[in-house]
């Protein structure tokens, strides 16, 4: 099996990117929620430690999600709306990864205390992944990116019946 086929998720039966991105998104949102709870008074080592592990796990899996997203994005023809959306999606995800990496670095040096800068970076990082995730959903549900590479017409019809806004064929 070629590397591109592996990264596309052909062995899985559906795109790999959409299967694994939920891990960093969920982990980072959980970390943000734990930081907010800590800031509001849920103290002790458990929430800060769990948030630390959520941020670290999110970063590890995010680095695995990057190549899978790139191989889904590369076949999109220049000039297509999904191609432009992909640039925004990638830029926001890159900003999120940097934000969460900085957040993790601050956590290492704070020894379990959730400071204002950690809390702020958690909120910013969560907002970045929310916005990027929305743009990613536009790429899939509105533009059909990485949807049914094998039988595009059949799956476009299924998507239309489900209420997705599928672009017309030209």
Backbone as a ProteinNet text record, in pm:
[ID]
protein_1_A
[PRIMARY]
XXXXXXXXXXXXXXXXXXXXXXXXXXXXXXXXXXXXXXXXXXXXXXXXXXXXXXXXXXXXXXXXXXXXXXXXXXXXXXXXXXXXXXXXXXXXXXXXXXXXXXXXXXXXXXXXXXXXXXXXXXXXXXXXXXXXXXXXXXXXXXXXXXXXXXXXXXXXXXXXXXXXXXXXXX
[TERTIARY]
83.9	0	88.9	53.6	129.6	102.3	199.4	186.9	66.3	45.8	-67.5	-199.2	-210.1	-332	-351.3	-241.7	-249.9	-298.4	-239.4	-277.1	-419.1	-464.5	-604.1	-701	-654.1	-739.6	-809.1	-754.8	-818.4	-827.6	-730.6	-730.8	-842.9	-888.6	-992	-1131.7	-1135.8	-1264.5	-1323.4	-1256.6	-1298.2	-1178.1	-1187.5	-1071.6	-1017.3	-888.8	-822.1	-821.2	-806.6	-797.7	-919	-1036.3	-1157.7	-1174.5	-1111.4	-1120.1	-1029.5	-913.8	-818.9	-820	-872.6	-869.4	-955.8	-1048.4	-1133.6	-1055.3	-945.6	-865.9	-802.3	-725.4	-671.2	-779.5	-882.2	-989.1	-1051.9	-1088.9	-1150.5	-1056.6	-931.8	-834.4	-812	-801	-776.3	-898.8	-1017.9	-1139.2	-1151.4	-1119.5	-1121.2	-1020.7	-900.6	-799.2	-849	-911.6	-965.9	-1073.3	-1163.7	-1267.5	-1208.7	-1106.8	-1039.5	-971.4	-911.4	-846.9	-949.7	-1062.3	-1168.6	-1219.2	-1242.3	-1288.4	-1185.9	-1058	-951.9	-952.5	-966.9	-967.6	-1086.4	-1198.9	-1320.2	-1323.5	-1218.2	-1209.7	-1191.7	-1196.8	-1171.4	-1020	-967.1	-822.2	-772.5	-647.2	-583.3	-504.5	-425.7	-337.9	-409.8	-524.1	-589.1	-629.1	-704.4	-746.1	-628.4	-530.8	-415.1	-333	-316.8	-240.3	-313.8	-444.3	-523	-519.9	-530.2	-522.5	-387.1	-280.6	-146.9	-143.1	-195.7	-194.2	-284.5	-394.3	-482.3	-410.5	-340.9	-267.3	-157.8	-82.8	26.6	-26.7	-131.4	-189.5	-244.2	-308.6	-360.9	-251.3	-138.1	-26.6	29.7	45.7	99.5	11.3	-118.2	-208	-225.3	-217	-227.1	-115.5	3.6	113.7	90	15	-22.2	-133.4	-218.2	-330.6	-285.5	-174.9	-128.5	-107.4	-27.5	-7.4	-135.8	-226	-351.3	-437.9	-436	-510.7	-449	-318.4	-250.3	-280	-277.7	-305.6	-452.3	-542.5	-682.1	-696.3	-614.3	-623.7	-552.2	-439.7	-358.9	-434	-523.3	-591.9	-696	-727.6	-827.8	-767.7	-841.5	-790.9	-780.9	-673.1	-662.6	-784.2	-828.7	-944.6	-1075.4	-1074.8	-1195.5	-1210.4	-1334	-1353.7	-1292.8	-1297.6	-1241.6	-1090.6	-1024.3	-879.1	-848	-924.9	-905.5	-944	-1054.7	-1094.1	-985.5	-921.4	-813.3	-697.3	-666	-559	-595.3	-719.1	-763.6	-761.1	-811.2	-814.8	-673	-578.6	-439.9	-377.6	-401.6	-343.3	-396.5	-526.6	-584.1	-533.1	-518.9	-465.5	-319.6	-242.9	-103.5	-97.8	-183.6	-189.7	-232.5	-326.1	-370.7	-257.4	-184.5	-72.6	32.5	65	162.5	107.9	-18.3	-79.4	-74.8	-112.9	-112.6	29.2	125.2	264.5	318.6	286.6	326.4	257.2	128.4	51.7	119.1	160.4	225.3	358.1	433.6	561.3	539.1	439.3	408	366.3	289.1	246.1	366.2	463.1	582.8	654.3	658.2	731.8	648.6	519.9	433.1	409.9	448.7	438.3	296.1	199	62.2	-30.5	20.6	-65.3	-119.3	-249.4	-310.1	-307.3	-213.5	-198.3	-292.1	-300	-385.3	-338.1	-208.6	-161.8	-192.4	-187.6	-225.6	-374.4	-455.8	-600.1	-632.9	-570	-594.9	-553.8	-437.5	-393.5	-483.1	-538.2	-633.4	-759	-809.9	-931.3	-905.2	-792.1	-756.9	-738.8	-667.5	-647.9	-779	-871.1	-1001.7	-1079.9	-1077.3	-1146.7	-1088.7	-957.8	-894.1	-939.6	-947.2	-989.6	-1138.8	-1219.6	-1361.6	-1379	-1311.3	-1324.3	-1267.2	-1150.2	-1089	-1175.2	-1233.3	-1321.9	-1444.3	-1497.1	-1611.2	-1571.8	-1455.2	-1408.2	-1384.2	-1328.3	-1311.1	-1444.2	-1547	-1678.6	-1735.3	-1706.4	-1749.8	-1682.1	-1555.1	-1483.1	-1546.8	-1586.7	-1642.8	-1789	-1871.2	-2015.3	-2065.5	-1998	-2040.7	-1966	-1839.1	-1757.9	-1727.8	-1754.7	-1734.3	-1590	-1502.9	-1361.9	-1345.7	-1273	-1240.4	-1363.6	-1474.3	-1595.8	-1605.5	-1612	-1638.4	-1550	-1423.5	-1331.6	-1364.9	-1421.9	-1445.3	-1569.3	-1679.8	-1803.7	-1865.5	-1803.8	-1838.3	-1986	-2038.4	-2176.4	-2275.6	-2255.1	-2345.1	-2344.8	-2226	-2217.1	-2262.6	-2245	-2297	-2449.2	-2512.9	-2658.3	-2702.2	-2630.7	-2661.7	-2645.7	-2539.4	-2516.8	-2628.1	-2673.1	-2783.2	-2910.2	-2941.6	-3062.3	-3054.1	-2934	-2915.9	-2919.1	-2926.6	-2936.5	-2807.6	-2700.4	-2574.4	-2583.6	-2514.3	-2505.9	-2389.9	-2421.7	-2319.4	-2308.4	-2185.4	-2169.8	-2214	-2272.7	-2317.4	-2197	-2210.5	-2106.4	-2097.2	-1975.4	-1956.1	-1907.9
-117.5	0	124.4	218.5	343.4	429.3	513	601.1	694.3	747.4	837.7	765.3	641.1	563.5	539.5	513.3	494.9	622.9	737.6	865.5	907	867.2	893.7	809.9	698.3	611.8	504.2	471.6	367	235.6	203.8	82	84.5	204.9	221.7	226.1	258.3	266.9	406.9	501.5	642.7	730.1	860.6	947.3	938.5	925.6	913.6	1047.2	1156.5	1287.5	1314.8	1293.7	1322.9	1227.2	1111.5	1017.2	1055.9	1113.4	1139.6	1282.3	1377.6	1516.2	1536.5	1447.3	1462.4	1445.6	1375.2	1353	1483.2	1555.7	1681.4	1784	1790.4	1887.3	1858.2	1733.6	1697.7	1716.8	1678.2	1691.7	1838.3	1922.9	2065	2134	2098.4	2155.9	2111.1	1984.9	1935	2011.9	2034.6	2110.3	2250.5	2313.5	2447.8	2444.7	2347	2334.5	2311.2	2227.4	2202.8	2328.9	2406.4	2531.5	2631.7	2641.5	2732	2685.8	2554.6	2501.3	2528.9	2513.1	2540.7	2687.9	2772.6	2917.9	2958.6	2885	2916.6	2850.5	2776	2725.3	2575.6	2497.8	2354.3	2336.4	2344	2342.3	2202.5	2194.1	2065.4	2023.8	1919.6	1879.1	1809	1747.5	1664.2	1742	1852.8	1918.8	1974.6	2031.5	2087.2	1976.5	1864.4	1751.8	1691.4	1672.7	1618.3	1711.9	1842.7	1939.5	1931	1915	1900	1780.9	1666.2	1546.1	1562.5	1632.7	1659.3	1743.1	1847.3	1932.5	1851.9	1773.5	1693.8	1590.3	1519	1418.7	1485.2	1600.1	1673	1711.9	1756.5	1793.7	1672.5	1562	1441.1	1396.8	1390.4	1343.3	1449.2	1576.4	1682.4	1669.2	1633.4	1616.3	1496.2	1398.7	1286.3	1326.8	1421.2	1464.5	1554.4	1624.5	1718.9	1651.4	1544.4	1485.1	1426.5	1377.3	1322.8	1433.5	1549.9	1662.7	1714.8	1717.4	1767	1677.5	1543.5	1455.9	1464	1501.5	1524.2	1656.6	1753.9	1887.9	1899.2	1831.9	1845.9	1818.7	1718.8	1693.5	1799.5	1890.9	1993.5	2088	2108.3	2192.1	2338.6	2407	2550.1	2623.9	2723	2799.3	2749.4	2627.6	2573.7	2635.8	2662.2	2721.2	2637	2505.8	2419.3	2438.8	2470.6	2493	2614.5	2722.3	2843.7	2818.6	2750	2716.7	2634.6	2546.7	2464.6	2547.1	2655.4	2745.1	2804.1	2851.3	2908	2800.6	2682.4	2570.2	2537.6	2529.3	2498.5	2608.7	2734.4	2846.5	2849.3	2830.1	2828.8	2710	2594.5	2478.5	2498.9	2561.2	2590.6	2686.1	2787.2	2880.3	2807.8	2714.1	2637.2	2550.9	2485	2400.5	2484.2	2600.1	2688.5	2735	2773.9	2820.8	2712.4	2589.2	2480.9	2437.8	2450.1	2418.4	2519.1	2646.5	2750.1	2723.7	2690	2658.3	2544.5	2439.7	2326.3	2368.5	2451.3	2500	2578.7	2666.4	2741.9	2649.1	2545.6	2450.1	2380.1	2344.5	2275.8	2364.3	2494.4	2587.1	2640.1	2613.3	2661.9	2557.1	2433.8	2328.3	2312	2302.9	2271.5	2388.2	2508.5	2624.6	2674.4	2702.7	2757.9	2909.8	2969.8	3115.3	3179.6	3310.7	3382.8	3359.9	3354.7	3333.8	3192.1	3093.5	2957.3	2953.4	3013.8	3017.5	3088.3	3203.3	3280.3	3201.9	3137.9	3060.3	2938.3	2881.8	2770.9	2817.6	2932.2	2985.1	3020.5	3085.9	3119.9	2991.9	2894	2767.9	2696.6	2698.1	2635.7	2708.9	2840.3	2917.7	2889.5	2878.7	2849	2714.3	2611.7	2481.4	2478.3	2555.5	2564.4	2625.2	2736.5	2805.1	2718.2	2660.1	2573.6	2451.5	2394.2	2280	2316	2435.1	2480.4	2492.7	2551	2564.1	2425.4	2334.3	2196.5	2133.1	2159.8	2103.7	2164.5	2290.3	2350.9	2281.1	2247.7	2179.1	2043.8	1971.8	1837.8	1845.4	1914.1	1907.6	2000.7	2113.2	2203.4	2178.1	2140.3	2125.8	1980.1	1887.2	1744.8	1700.3	1772.8	1736	1599.6	1511.8	1377.6	1290.6	1327.7	1247.4	1157.4	1030.1	930	945.7	922.7	929.9	825	712.9	602.4	621.8	664.8	680.4	816.5	917.5	1054.9	1086.2	1044.6	1079.8	1017.5	891.1	822.6	890.9	924.1	983.8	1128.5	1198.4	1335.4	1333.6	1235.6	1224.4	1192	1105.1	1073.9	1198.4	1273.7	1397.6	1498.4	1511.4	1603.1	1563	1433.6	1386	1410	1410.5	1434.5	1582.7	1668.1	1811.6	1889.9	1824.5	1897.2	1982.2	2091.8	2178.5	2131.2	2052.3	1992.9	2078.8	2121.9	2203.5	2127.8	2199.9	2140.3	2105.5	2000.3	1958.2	2061	2082.4	2177.1	2103.8
0	0	0	-86.2	-93.5	30.5	64.3	180	165	45	22	48.3	2.9	27.8	177.4	247.6	392.2	459.2	420.9	481.5	444.6	327.2	288.6	372.1	426.4	506.1	426.6	308.9	227.7	303.6	385.3	465.7	569.5	604.1	705.4	644.7	516.4	447.9	445.7	505.7	500.3	533.8	506.3	527.9	671.1	682.5	811.9	886.8	813.8	878.5	966.3	909.8	986.7	1104.8	1100	1210.9	1327	1298.8	1408.1	1460.5	1385.5	1433.7	1557.1	1581.1	1699	1828.7	1822.6	1944.2	1992	1908.4	1959.7	1991	1908.5	1934.9	2071.1	2093.8	2221.5	2339.3	2322.1	2430.7	2465.4	2363	2389.8	2448.6	2403.3	2461.2	2607.3	2634.2	2772.2	2858.1	2804.6	2879.4	2910.9	2813.9	2835.7	2944.8	2937.4	3039.5	3177.7	3186.8	3314.9	3366.5	3276.6	3318.3	3370.1	3301.5	3347.4	3483.8	3498.4	3627.2	3737.1	3704.8	3800.8	3840.3	3741.5	3764.6	3852.5	3835.2	3911.6	4049.7	4083.3	4218.8	4234.8	4127.6	4140.7	4146.3	4265.3	4283.8	4315.4	4336.6	4362.2	4240.2	4255.5	4145.1	4029.7	4055.2	3951.7	3826.6	3835.5	3710.8	3630.8	3698.9	3627.4	3562.4	3631.8	3576.3	3457	3470.4	3360.2	3239.6	3264.7	3154.6	3084.7	3162.9	3105.3	3009.6	3053.6	2969.9	2847.5	2863.2	2748	2642.7	2686.4	2592.3	2522.8	2599.4	2542	2442.5	2480.4	2390.1	2263.7	2280.5	2164.8	2068.1	2121.7	2034.2	1960.7	2031	1966.1	1849.9	1872.8	1767.1	1658.2	1694	1592.9	1489.7	1535.9	1441.1	1349.1	1394.6	1307.2	1210.7	1252.2	1168.3	1053.4	1070.1	967	831.1	821	687.7	628.2	712.9	660.3	600.9	663.4	608.9	479.9	475	355.1	234.6	254.3	139.9	97	186	146.1	71.3	106.4	47.8	-87.9	-104.4	-226	-357.1	-364	-491.4	-530.7	-440	-472.6	-575.7	-683.2	-792.2	-749.5	-793.5	-766.4	-822.6	-750.1	-792.8	-734	-678.9	-615.3	-476.3	-433.8	-300.4	-187.9	-200.7	-96.6	-82.9	-191.9	-186.1	-98.7	-119.7	-40.5	106.4	128.2	264.7	333.5	257.4	311.3	362.7	292.1	339.1	475.2	489.2	617.5	726.5	692.4	785.6	834.2	740.7	777.6	862.5	825	900.4	1043.4	1058.2	1192.9	1274.1	1209.4	1280.2	1319	1232.7	1266.7	1386.1	1384.7	1498.2	1625.3	1613.5	1729.7	1784.3	1696	1741.1	1812.7	1757.7	1823.3	1958.1	1961.3	2086.3	2193.1	2155.5	2253.9	2291.2	2199.9	2233.7	2335.4	2314.4	2411.3	2544.9	2539	2659.1	2736.9	2666.7	2731.7	2794.6	2724.1	2777.5	2906.4	2906.4	3028.3	3141.8	3109.4	3212.7	3276.3	3194.1	3245.5	3346.4	3318.5	3404.8	3521.4	3525.7	3634.2	3741.6	3717.6	3817.4	3871.8	3779.3	3819.1	3843.9	3848.7	3870.7	3736.3	3731.8	3610.4	3623.5	3553.8	3558.1	3456.3	3460.5	3366	3222	3199.2	3061.8	3013.3	3102.2	3064.1	3032.5	3118.3	3095.3	2964.2	2942	2819.5	2695.8	2700.1	2583.9	2562	2669.4	2654.1	2582.3	2621.9	2559.4	2413.6	2386.8	2248.6	2165.9	2220	2149	2120.1	2217.1	2195.7	2087	2090.6	1986.5	1848	1839.1	1710.7	1655.5	1741.1	1690.2	1659.1	1730.9	1696.6	1557.3	1533.6	1403.7	1292.1	1315.7	1214.7	1186.3	1289.6	1271.7	1189.5	1211.9	1132.1	984.7	959.7	821.4	761	838.3	790.4	755.3	835.6	804.9	677.6	651.2	524.1	406	423	316.2	285.7	390	370.6	328.9	407.8	387.1	277.3	256.4	149	18.5	27.5	-92.6	-128.3	-38.8	-68.4	-66.2	2.6	9	75.3	8	57.6	77.8	16.3	27.8	-93.8	-70	-173.4	-295.6	-276.1	-389.5	-495.1	-453.1	-544.6	-632.5	-575.1	-651.7	-618.8	-671.2	-638.5	-663.8	-775	-809.5	-712.7	-679.5	-586.4	-449.6	-400.8	-268.9	-268	-377.2	-384.2	-373.8	-438.1	-430.3	-287.8	-221.1	-81.5	4.9	-18.5	56.9	30.9	-93.6	-126.2	-51.2	-54	14.6	165.1	218.8	362.3	397.1	295.7	321	305.8	263.1	241.6	115.6	117.8	0.1	-85.6	-183.2	-269.7	-395.2	-431.8	-553	-677.4	-767.4	-895.1	-980.5	-1061	-1154.8	-1266.3	-1315.5	-1426.7	-1547.5
[MASK]
++++++++++++++++++++++++++++++++++++++++++++++++++++++++++++++++++++++++++++++++++++++++++++++++++++++++++++++++++++++++++++++++++++++++++++++++++++++++++++++++++++++++++

